[in-house]
């Protein structure tokens, strides 16, 4: 077994917030569009959001049988609201100006349909939902070793990269 110190929390590279122009309609200083700030959330936070958006429904024609359904539109709205650092979507004054309650409702009120779709796409990219397993394997093949602190860590075991080819 190798050295596990590269997996310690203090040695993990932290995900950095990203800036994104969600709409050209919000103009700031120097007449330039305002950049929004987006953060990635943890898997635990994502799981909590998914649970909030999942309900138990009866299977049609099967008495006593139930399945779980996730409302993905609701989930993506909550995900986008949770990942938005700036503007502060929980600001009461901002919500009042759009006559809505809740950060996800505010986001939908602030952005046009196309802007909202683009923003959701960017949110998913920031959280790593934009790449396929094949793309991740290919990236790992070209850059298998990374330096974290004073340690070199292997990103993908050789047998996994051979299985993918």
C-alpha positions in Angstrom: 0.0 0.0 0.0 1.2 3.5 -0.8 1.3 6.6 1.3 -2.2 7.9 2.1 -1.2 11.3 3.2 -2.2 12.8 -0.1 -5.8 11.9 0.7 -5.8 13.8 4.0 -8.3 16.7 4.0 -5.6 19.3 4.5 -3.7 18.1 1.4 -6.8 18.0 -0.9 -6.9 20.9 -3.4 -10.0 23.0 -2.5 -12.5 23.8 -5.2 -12.3 27.5 -6.0 -15.4 29.7 -6.6 -15.9 30.7 -10.2 -17.1 33.9 -11.8 -19.8 33.8 -14.5 -21.8 36.4 -16.3 -25.3 34.9 -15.9 -27.0 37.9 -17.7 -25.8 40.8 -19.7 -28.9 42.7 -18.4 -27.3 43.4 -14.9 -24.8 46.3 -15.6 -22.2 47.2 -13.0 -19.3 49.7 -12.9 -17.8 50.8 -16.2 -21.0 49.6 -18.0 -19.9 46.0 -17.9 -22.1 43.0 -17.0 -21.9 42.0 -13.4 -20.2 38.6 -12.7 -21.9 36.2 -10.4 -20.0 34.0 -8.1 -20.6 30.2 -8.0 -19.3 27.6 -5.6 -19.3 23.8 -5.8 -21.1 21.9 -3.1 -20.1 18.7 -1.3 -21.6 15.3 -2.1 -23.3 15.4 1.3 -25.0 18.8 0.5 -26.0 17.4 -2.9 -27.6 14.3 -1.4 -29.6 16.5 1.0 -30.9 18.6 -1.9 -31.8 15.4 -3.9 -33.7 14.0 -0.9 -35.7 17.3 -0.6 -36.7 16.9 -4.2 -37.7 13.2 -4.0 -41.1 11.9 -3.1 -42.6 8.5 -2.8 -45.3 7.8 -5.3 -47.6 4.8 -5.9 -46.8 2.6 -8.9 -49.7 2.8 -11.3 -51.8 -0.4 -11.3 -49.8 -1.9 -8.4 -51.6 -1.6 -5.1 -49.2 -1.2 -2.2 -46.1 -0.7 -4.4 -44.3 2.6 -4.3 -41.3 4.1 -6.1 -39.3 7.2 -5.6 -39.4 10.1 -8.1 -37.1 13.0 -8.1 -38.4 16.4 -9.4 -35.3 17.4 -11.4 -36.5 20.9 -12.2 -36.9 21.5 -8.5 -33.6 19.9 -7.8 -31.7 22.0 -10.4 -33.3 25.2 -9.1 -32.3 24.4 -5.5 -28.8 23.3 -6.6 -28.4 26.6 -8.5 -29.6 28.6 -5.5 -27.3 26.7 -3.1 -24.3 27.2 -5.3 -24.8 31.0 -5.9 -22.5 33.0 -3.6 -23.1 36.4 -5.3 -25.6 37.9 -5.6 -27.0 36.9 -2.2 -30.2 35.2 -3.3 -31.4 35.1 0.4 -31.4 38.9 0.7 -34.9 40.1 1.7 -34.6 43.4 -0.2 -33.6 41.6 -3.4 -36.5 39.0 -3.0 -38.9 41.9 -2.3 -37.9 43.8 -5.4 -38.9 40.8 -7.5 -41.9 40.0 -5.3 -40.8 36.4 -4.6 -40.0 34.4 -1.5 -37.1 31.9 -1.6 -33.7 31.9 -3.3 -34.7 29.4 -6.1 -37.8 31.5 -6.9 -35.7 34.6 -7.0 -33.2 33.1 -9.4 -36.1 32.2 -11.8 -37.5 35.7 -11.5 -34.2 37.4 -12.2 -33.2 35.5 -15.3 -34.9 35.0 -18.6 -35.6 31.4 -19.7 -32.4 31.2 -21.8 -30.3 32.8 -19.2 -31.6 30.4 -16.5 -30.9 27.4 -18.7 -27.3 28.7 -19.3 -26.8 29.3 -15.6 -28.0 25.8 -14.7 -25.6 24.4 -17.2 -22.7 26.4 -15.7 -23.8 25.3 -12.1 -23.6 21.6 -13.2 -20.1 22.2 -14.8 -18.8 23.8 -11.6 -20.0 20.7 -9.6 -18.4 18.3 -12.0 -21.5 17.0 -13.7 -20.3 18.1 -17.2 -17.8 15.3 -17.9 -18.4 11.7 -18.7 -16.4 8.9 -17.2 -14.6 8.4 -20.5 -13.5 12.0 -20.5 -12.3 11.7 -16.9 -10.3 8.5 -17.8 -8.7 10.2 -20.8 -7.7 13.3 -18.7 -6.3 11.0 -16.1 -4.2 9.1 -18.7 -2.6 12.3 -19.9 -2.0 13.6 -16.3 -1.8 10.6 -14.0 0.4 12.1 -11.4 -0.3 15.3 -9.5 1.6 17.1 -6.9 -0.3 17.8 -3.6 1.9 19.7 -1.1 5.1 17.7 -0.9 3.5 14.5 -2.1 2.9 13.0 -5.6 -0.4 11.2 -5.8 -1.6 8.9 -8.5 -5.0 10.0 -9.8 -6.0 6.8 -11.5 -4.7 3.2 -11.0 -3.0 1.8 -14.1 -5.4 -1.1 -14.3 -8.4 1.2 -14.4 -6.9 3.2 -17.3 -6.2 -0.1 -19.2 -9.8 -1.2 -18.7 -11.1 2.0 -20.2 -9.1 1.7 -23.4 
